[in-house]
């Protein structure tokens, strides 16, 4: 009787442990799927901005060509942001979101995608040094590149006020 009770108790404990592990795996998997979906949305946005800029500037005449070139540029810039994120306090997700936000205004002002990325990283580093939360980074980039620096743009105020 007691051996069977021990086996039943061990089986129930194992079932409980597997449930906890399964729940944790599900949470990690769900977060990974969410991150991947977010990354794909950012990449599509960057690709569209670059393609539009190429077409508007007359650098490329055909839409398929613009999107092919833009796909290469967006993949390259996101990979560089991944590397940049390793050397800053800002996360890759924060940098990618800010880059996406600033790219259109930056390219319209004559900056290359590389220059916008470098500015994004520099503003991210400066913002973190000021104690700014990462979610404010896109607003900071937008304010600096558009020239519309107000009291909410902490980095912009520090640099240009």
C-alpha positions, 0 to 999 in steps of 0.5 A: 500500500505505501509503495503504491501511495509513494508512486502516486505521490511522485507521479502527482508531483511530477505532473505538477512540475511538468505543468509549471515547466510547460507554463513557463515554456509557454510564457517564454514562447509567447514572448518570443512570438510577440517579439518576432511579430514586433520586429517584423512590423518594424522591419516592414515599416523601415523597408516602406520608409526607405522604399518611399524615400528612394522613389521620391528622391528619384534614386529608383524608378520602379517600385519592385526595385525600390522595395528590393533595395529597401529590404537589404537596407532595412535588414542591414540597419536592424543587424547593426542596431542589434550590435549597437544595442550590446554597447548601450543601456538601451535595448534593441527593441527601444533602439529599433522603435526609435530608429523606425520613428526617426528614419522618415524625418531623417531621410527627408532632412538628407540623412542616410539610414546609417546617420539616422541609426548613429544618431538614434544610438547616440540619443539612446545613450545620452537619454539613458545617462539622463535617466530617461525611460527607453519608451521615450526614445522615439519621441526624442528622435522625432523631436530632434530630427523635426526640430520641434523640441519642447519641454518633453524632449529631455535630450533635445532640451539638454543639447539645444536649449 
